[in-house]
Amino acid sequence: MTTLQSVPSLGTHPASGSLPSRAETREQLARATYDLLVIGGGILGISTAWHAAQAGLRVALVEAGDFAGATSSASSKLLHGGLRYLQTGAVKLVAENHFERRALSREVAPHLSNPLTFYLPVYKGGPHGAAKLGAGVFAYSALSAFGDGVGHVISPAKAQRDVPELRTDNLKAVAVYGDDQMNDARMALMTVRAAAESGAVVLNHAEVTGLRFTEGRVTGAELRDRTDGTEFGVTARLVLNATGPWVDHLRRMEDPNAAPSIRLSKGAHLVLKRTSPWKAALATPIDKFRITFALPWEDMLLLGTTDEEYEGDPADVAVDEKDVTQILDEAAFSIRDQQLSRDLITYSFAGLRVLPGGPGDTSKAKRETVVTEGRGGMLSVAGGKWTTFRHIGRTVLNKLAELPGRPLADDMEPISELPKKLPLPGISNPRAVAHRLLVDAPAPGPRMAADTARHLATHYGSLSFDIARLANENPDLAKRIHPDAPEIWAQVVWARDHEWAETADDVLRRRTTLTIRGLATDEIRGKVEDLLGKRA
């Protein structure tokens, strides 16, 4: 029997259909001239690389850390229209957000998106009245063409049956609307896979150490592989800076005198074990502009978020005691104390929203995408919402086609000719996939656990069958990584061979939910490192 320790590691004995080794990828990046080099493997860079490759451009994508390793895996995990934007009269924006949300949840990634009912409690003395919120959720659902039902108002008693931990003191009514949620890291990784399948060459853990210039124009980048220190370079006709919170750092590599173009807002979240079932999420108004969320997510409860200006090093962003206190205090407006015990917290995380530069309260700033062109011709893109990542990719692609001199226009398909709703890899009905995983058990052999089947189906879609095949071929890979989580060891091998996982954190924080559940023990980390081939 093959043991966990003897499963071949990437780059030595790669499994059939696995990724090229890092050395092979570096050589491919170094020897070609690309039409577009995307620096930054957050969802904006990933989406742009995906769309550019679809358009026929020769695309390279590099990321200093892991794909979705910073802000893109530190969101509220929502695909939403933005209910609060109705207050500012941004009706068109909400309608556009809903269009993208529906496209993702119904046609592009139904295997990665989950419908979620939201309850918006109206308390005596709160910032909004029941009539106003009732009208608001009706308008919100109308802008979604009533695809999630009609926004309406229900009684506190009915709401508490679905959310037993709902605080009912002074609760007058509860408004109801629908949105969707996701595992943001998994959505990003599937989009990386889509970009690679479209022809993009991608590499994570590759840090830009300098830019290449030809006659004053940026024509590539010098890089260092963080896994082994190898230095190499990439040449490209155009370079896109999609480094999120680090966008101005790269702009100063192009032009030391570049003025700041963005400001940052910190969003912190807490993850807690649940004390009872939650059949809906809570969106509780804190004031006229802010809402605090309590979201049932991955069998846990996600609380957040904060929204305060951040001026430190983006690499140092973290949840502090002030954040924890604020999140728990705000959650207490609508959640009973027993669910808010600090003993239930399994994990906390913080991300940085990239906002347009300027004065004013960050909570009131527009969540818009900023595209700038530097002195050396490098384009920089920053900001926006997770929900509209496909739209942002198309917007940047339009910008590339319309650059002065149109350097790429003749080589790319017109945006209008691209598939409007090209699905992400693994597209399928997750319920059908889970059913198949349960009934297709090997004989002889144990049947897959129901929670594992559901987890695989909603994180990999039809690719789950390839993971199940690994587990069937090696019973050790069919075992749970931790007794209290649905993941199995076959997912680690899959992450290594097919999802660019290089470190234990890549696997435990982004390709699985072990870290977020508070279950990434030293023993598990050691076994993961063994499978990744990183331990001597």
N, C-alpha and C positions, 0 to 999 in steps of 0.2 A: 504493500500500500504506500502511495506517495504521502509524505508528511508535509505539514506546513513549511517546515524548514527547507524542504528539498524542492519546492515548486520553483521552476527556473525563473531567474530574474531578468528584467528587461535589459536588452543589450548583450546578454550572453547566450541565452537560448530562447529567443522570443517565440511566443505562441503564434500559431497560424493567424495571419491577418492583423498582427499587432503593429504598433507604431514603429517607425525607424528609430534607431538609437539616437541619443543626443549628438554624438559625434557625427553621424550621418546627416542629421538636420543642420548642424552648424556648417558642415561642408557645403550643403545645398544652399544655405543662406549666403555663404561667403563667395561662392563662385558665380552667382547669377546677378543680373541687374534687374531690379524689380520696378514695376510701374509705381507701386505704392508701398511704402514702409509705414506700418501703423505701430507706434510706440505706445504701449499701454493696453493691458489685457483685462480692463474692466468691461462692463457691458457695452459702453459706447464704442470703445475700440474694437471689441469683438463684433458688434453689429455692423460697423463700417467695413471691417475686413470681409465679413460674410457677403454683404451686398456688393462690394467691389469685386470680389471673386466671381459672384454670379454675373456681373456685368462684363466679365472677360478680361479683367485686369490681372496682371501677375502681382500677387499680394504676399507680403511678409508681415507677420505680427509677432512682436516680442514684448515680454512682460518681465519686469525686474523681480517680482515675487511670483506668486501663483495666480493663475487665472481667477478672476473675481476674488482675489485675496484680500482686498481692502473694503472700500465702501460697497462694492457690488454684492458682497455677501453679508453686509451689515445693515440691511434695510428692514423695513417693517413687514417684508414678505408679501406685500399686497400688489395686486393688479386692480387699479381702481380709477374711477372717473374723476375723483377729487370733489367730494361733496362740498367742502368748505369754499371752493372756488366760486360757487354760485353766489355767495355773499358779495363778492366783488363784481358781479355781473359778467363773469367770464363764461358765458353760456357756450360760445363756440368751442372754447378750450375743453370744457367738460364733455361736449358731444364728440370731439376728436379723441379724447382719452377713452371714452366708452367704445368708440369704433375699434381702437387698437386692442382694448381689453377683450372685446367680444371676438375679434379675429384670433387672438392668442388662445382663448379658452375654448373656442369651438372648432377652429380650422388649423391653426399653426401648431399648437401644443396642448391639445385636450388631455394628453397623458401627464402633463406637468402642471396643470392649472386645476384648482378646485373651487367650485362655487361656495360662497360663504354668506350667510344671512347676518346682517348687522342690526343690532338693537341700539337705538339712540335714546337714552333715558332723559326724561324731562322732570326735573326736580323743582319743588317750590323754591322760589328765589333764585333759580338758575339764570344763565345769560340769555336763554331763548324760551319762548312759550311753546305750548303744545301745538297751537294753530299754525305758528310760523314753521315749526319743524315738520309738521304734517304736510304743509304745502311744499316745503323744501324737498322732502323725500319723494313726493309725487312728481315734482318737476324733474328731479334727478332720474327717476325711473323712466319718465317720458323721454328724456334725452338719450336713454338707452333703448328706445323703441319698446319699452316694457318687456325687454327680453329676460329680465329677472323677476317678473311680476310687477305689480303696481305698488309703489310706496304707499304705506298706510300707517295708521296708529292702532296699537293694541293696548289692552289693560295691563297694569303691573302684575296681576295674578298670572295671566297667561305667559308673560315674559319670564317670570320666576320659575315656571314649570320647565322652561327650556334652559334657563341659567339659574340653578339653585343658589349660587353665591351672589346673585344680584341684591344689592341693598335696596329695600323697599320703603324705608323711612322717608316721608315727604315726597315719595315718588308719585307724580300725577299721571303720567302716561308714558308710553314708549313708542317712538317712531321706528318703522321698519323699512330697510332697503337692502339691495343685494349688490355684491361685488365679488371678486375672486382673490385667491391667495395662491402662493407657490413656495417652493424651496428655491430661493434666489440663486444659490450657488449651483444647484443642479440645472436650472434654466440656463445659466451662463455657460456651463460646461457643454450642454447639448448644442448651444449656439456656436461654441468653439468647434465642436465636431462638425457642425453644418458648414462652417467656414472651411475647414480642412477638406471635407468631402467636395467642396466647390473648387478646390485647387489652391487655397491659401497654405503657405508654409508657416507653421506656428511653433513658438518656443517660449516656455515660461522659465523663470529663474535665470533670466539673461538681462543683466543690468547695462543700461547705456552709460558709458563713461565719457563720451564726447560725440560731437557731431562731425560729419564729413562735409567739406565745402568745396565747391568748384566755381571759381570766378565769383565768389561772394554768395553763391546760392547753396542752400543746404541740400546735399545729395546723398545722404545716408547717415550711418551712425557707427561708432565704435562700441563694442560690447564686451562684457566679461561674463562667462558662464559661472554663476554662483555655486554650482555644484562641485566644480573641480578647478576653477580659476582660469580656464582656457580663455584666451582673448581672440576675438575675431571681429569682422566688420560686415556690414550690409550696405550695398549701394542701391540707390533708388532714384527714380526721376522726381518723385515727390515724397515728402515725409509728413505724416500726420501725427501731431502730438495729442494723444488722448490719455494723458496720465492723471486725470482727475485732480485731486488736491495738490499734485506736484506739477500742474501744468505751467505755472509761472517759473518753477525751477528750470524746466527744460527750455522755456522761452528765453531765460537769461543765458543759457548755453549758446543760443543763437545770437542774442544781442544782450551784452552785459547791462545795457542801459534800459532794457525793456521795462516799462511801467507795469505795476500790478494790474491784472485784468479781472481777478476774481476775489471773493472773500469766502470764508468757510463757516459753516454752521455745524455744530456737533449734535448728533442724534444718538442717544443712548437707549438701550433696551435691557430688560431683565427677562430671563426664562425661568419659570417655576413649574414644579410638579403640580398637577391639578388635584384638588380635594373632592371634586365631584364632576360628573359629565357636563360638558358645555355644548349645547346644540346651536349656539349663535355667538357672534362676537359682540363686544360692547364698544361703542364709540361715544365717549362722554365729553360734552363740551366743558372746557375749563374756563374759558372766557369767550369773547365774541370772535376770536380768531383761532384759538387752539382747541384741539380735540386730543384726549388721551385714549389709547386703544388697549383693549384686553382681548387678545386673539387666541382661540384654540388653534394650536399649530403642532403638528407632529406628535400628538398625544400629550402635549405640554401646554402651558399658557405663556403667551408672549405679551409683555407689558411695555408700553412706551408711548411716545418718545419725547425726548427733550429737544430744544431748539434754541441754542445759544451760540453766539459768535465764538469762533475758535481761532487763536492766533499762534499756536505753538507749532512744533514740527508735526506734520501729518503722521509720521511713523509712530509718534508717541501717544496718539489719541487712545483713551481708555476710559472706562467707567470709573468714576470716583464716588466717594461717600455722599457727596452732594447730589449726584445724579440718582443714586439709589434711593435716598430720602425723598427727593422730588417725585420720582416715578411712583413709589409706594404711597406717598401722601395724595397724589393726584388720582391714583387708582382707587383710593379709599372713598372718593366721592360716590362711587357706584358699586364697590365690591366689599363684601363682608370681610371682617378682620381675619378670620381663620384661613382664608385663601391668600392672605398677604403676609404671612409669617416669613421672616427672613430664612428660617430653616428650610423652606421649600425652594429657595433659589438654587438652581443647578448651574447657571451660567449667566454672564452678562457680556454685552458687546456694544461697541460704539462705532459709528461711521461718520463721515464728513460729507455734508451736502456742499456742492460747489455752486455758489450763487454769483450773479453778476456783481461786479464791484460797485460800491456806492454806499451812502449812509443809510441809516434807518434800522428798524428792528428786523432781524433775520426771519422771524416768523411771518412777517408780512411781505418779504421779498418774493419776487416772481421766480418760479421754478422753471426758468427758460434756458435753452441751450445757447451758449456763446461761441461763435466761430470767429477767429481772428487770423490774419495773415501777417507773419513777421517780416523783418527786413531782409532775411535770407530766403523768403519764399516758403517757410515752413507754416503749415496750417495748424492751428490749435483749436480743439473743440473741448468744451467742458459744460457740465450742468445738464439739467433735464430730469426726467422721471423714468423709473424702471418700466412703467407701463407702456411708454411710447418708444422703447428702444429700437423697434423696427423703423418707426417713422424718423427717428434721429439718424439712423444709418442711411436712409434714403435721402434725407436732407443734406447730409455731408456729401453723399455721392453727387447730388445735384450741384453742390458747390464746386466739387472737383471738375465737373464737366464745363463749368462756366468761368474757370480761372482765366485771367488775362493771357492771351496767346493760345488758350485751349490746348494745353500740352497733352492732356489725356483723352480729350473728347473723341478723337478719331479712332481710339483703340478700345472704346467701351461701348457696350450696348446702351441705347437710350433708356433712361429710368422707366419710361412709360412701357417699354417692351419687356421688362422683368416680370416674373410671376408675382402677382400681388400678395398672395398668401401662401408662399412656399412653406411646407411644414417642416418642423424640426425632426431630426432623426428619432426613430422609435415611435412615431405617431401611431396611435391605436386607442381603442376603448379600454381604459385601465381596468374596468370591472371584468371585461371579457378576458383580458390577460391574466388577472388574478385567478379567475375561474380555471383557466387552462393550466396554470401553474399548480393548482391544487389537485386537479384530476389526472394530470399527466405524470404522476409520481412513478419513478422507476420501479420495476419489479425484478428481484426483491429489493426493498429499500423503504425507508420511512417517508411518509408524505410530508411535504413542505408545510410548515406552520402557517396558519391563516394570516397572522400579522406580517410575517415575512413576505408572503405572496402579495398582500396589499401594498407593502412598502416598495417592493421591486416594481410592481406595475405602475405606481404613481411617481417613480423616480427615474425609470428607464424605459417605460412603455414596452414595445415589442422586443427591445434589446434584452429584456429580462430573460427571454428564452435562452440566450447565449450564456448568461450568468448561471441559469439553472443547469445548463449542460455541463459547465465546469463543476458544479456541485455534484451532479450525477456521476461524473467520471472520477471524482475524488471525494469520498465521504467526509474527509476532514474539512474540506471547503464548504460543506453543507452545514457545518456547526455554526451556532451563533457566536459572534465576536464577544458579546457580553450577554448574560442571561436576561437582563432587563431591557434589551434593545432588539429590534427586529432584524438588524443587519447580520449577514453571514460572511464567512471568510472569503467566499468566492468573489465578493464585491471588491475586496482589497486587490486580488489578482487582476480583476477586470480594470480597476483604477490604474494599476501599474502598467498594464499592457495596452490599454485602449483610451485612457483618460489623462495621460501626462502627469500622473502622481509621482512626485520625487521624494517627498518627505512624509513623515508620520502626520504632521499637521495637514498636509494636502488631503490625506485620506480621512483623518478623523474629524476635521473641522468642516471640510467642504464637500467631499465625495460621500460622506456618511454623516450621521447625526450624533456620533458617539461623544464628541467633545461638548456639544450643546446640551446633551442629556447629563453631563457631569460624570460620564462613565469611561473616559479615556485614561485608564489607570496606567501606571508605569509598566506593568506586565503586558498590557495590551499594546502599548506603544512599542515595547521591545519586539513583540511578535510581528507587528506591522513593519517595523524597520527590517526585520529578518526577511520578510516577504519582498520588500522593496530592494533587497540586496545591498542595503546601506550599512549593515553591521559586519564587522570583520569576523 
